[in-house]
Amino acid sequence: MDQDFNLEIISPEKILLKDKVKSVIIPSYEGEMTILPDHIPLITFLRPGITKVFGSKEVKYFLEEGTVEFSNNTLIILSSTIIPIDLLTGEKVSKMVEESKSQLSKNQLDDKMRYIISHKLDSLSKINQ
């Protein structure tokens, strides 16, 4: 499959990436999804995790939440917290892990927040390996 599709990754501050890519793996609430050219139209929410972009090179991003829309061979990822993995230092990841563990230890969390924080911790532990 030599076909590419358009990808835009947008945060409130700027457009992080605008490129033609071969595939993108996203962490949705339904599970990890791989988006390929000519995927059916899709709108979904993202849970904390790692987004992998396969274009001229592989690029990974950590995100905490967001939304995704795919139509007409254009994928748009919107997130207020999306960071290229290359920019995450071990110290920053460790701090995020400690904050998440602290949040998880609170008894007043509902099931949804426990789910979100657990996925965040899982993803951060994969970055720190």
C-alpha positions in Angstrom: 0.0 0.0 0.0 1.8 3.1 -1.2 -1.0 5.5 -0.5 -0.6 8.2 2.1 -3.2 10.3 4.0 -3.1 13.8 5.6 -2.4 14.1 9.3 -2.7 17.2 11.5 -1.8 17.1 15.2 -3.0 20.3 16.9 -2.6 21.6 20.4 -4.1 24.9 21.7 -0.7 26.6 21.2 0.2 25.4 17.7 0.0 22.8 15.0 2.6 20.2 16.1 2.6 18.2 12.8 1.1 18.6 9.4 2.3 15.9 7.0 1.4 13.0 4.7 1.7 9.6 6.6 1.2 5.9 5.9 -0.5 5.0 9.2 -1.2 6.3 12.7 -1.9 4.2 15.9 -4.1 6.1 18.4 -5.1 5.2 22.0 -8.9 5.5 21.9 -11.3 4.5 24.7 -12.3 1.6 22.5 -8.7 0.4 22.4 -5.7 1.0 20.2 -6.7 1.8 16.6 -4.6 1.8 13.5 -5.7 4.4 11.0 -4.8 3.6 7.3 -5.6 5.3 4.1 -9.3 5.1 3.2 -10.4 4.2 6.7 -14.1 4.7 7.3 -15.1 8.1 8.7 -14.5 8.2 12.4 -14.9 10.6 15.4 -13.7 9.3 18.8 -12.2 10.4 22.1 -8.6 9.6 23.1 -7.5 8.2 26.4 -4.0 8.7 27.8 -1.4 6.8 25.8 1.1 6.9 23.0 0.3 7.9 19.5 2.6 6.4 16.8 2.9 8.1 13.5 4.4 6.2 10.5 5.5 8.5 7.7 8.9 9.2 6.3 10.0 8.2 9.8 8.3 6.9 13.0 7.4 9.6 15.5 5.8 9.0 18.9 3.7 11.4 21.1 2.4 11.0 24.6 -1.0 12.4 25.1 -3.4 12.6 28.0 -6.6 13.1 26.2 -8.1 14.5 23.1 -10.4 13.9 20.1 -9.8 12.4 16.7 -11.6 12.9 13.4 -10.9 11.0 10.2 -12.7 11.7 6.9 -11.7 12.2 3.3 -8.3 10.7 4.0 -7.5 13.4 6.6 -6.8 12.6 10.3 -7.1 15.4 12.8 -5.9 14.9 16.3 -6.8 17.6 18.8 -5.3 17.5 22.3 -4.4 20.0 25.0 -1.7 17.7 26.3 0.4 16.1 23.5 4.2 15.9 23.8 6.7 14.4 21.4 8.3 11.5 23.3 11.8 12.9 22.3 11.1 16.0 24.5 10.2 14.0 27.6 13.1 13.7 29.9 13.4 10.9 32.5 13.0 13.5 35.2 9.7 14.9 33.7 8.3 11.4 33.2 9.2 10.4 36.8 7.4 13.5 38.1 4.3 12.7 36.0 4.4 9.1 37.4 4.6 10.4 41.0 1.7 12.8 40.4 -0.4 10.1 38.9 0.3 7.6 41.7 -0.7 10.3 44.2 -4.0 10.9 42.4 -4.6 7.2 42.1 -4.2 6.7 45.9 -7.2 9.1 46.6 -10.3 7.2 47.6 -12.8 9.7 46.2 -11.9 8.9 42.5 -14.7 7.5 40.4 -14.1 4.5 38.0 -13.6 6.7 35.0 -10.8 8.7 36.6 -9.2 5.5 37.9 -9.3 4.1 34.3 -7.8 7.3 32.9 -5.0 7.6 35.5 -4.2 3.8 35.1 -3.7 4.2 31.4 -1.6 7.3 31.9 0.7 5.4 34.4 0.9 2.4 32.0 1.9 4.7 29.1 4.4 6.6 31.2 6.1 3.4 32.4 6.6 2.3 28.7 8.3 5.6 28.0 10.7 5.3 30.9 11.9 1.8 29.9 
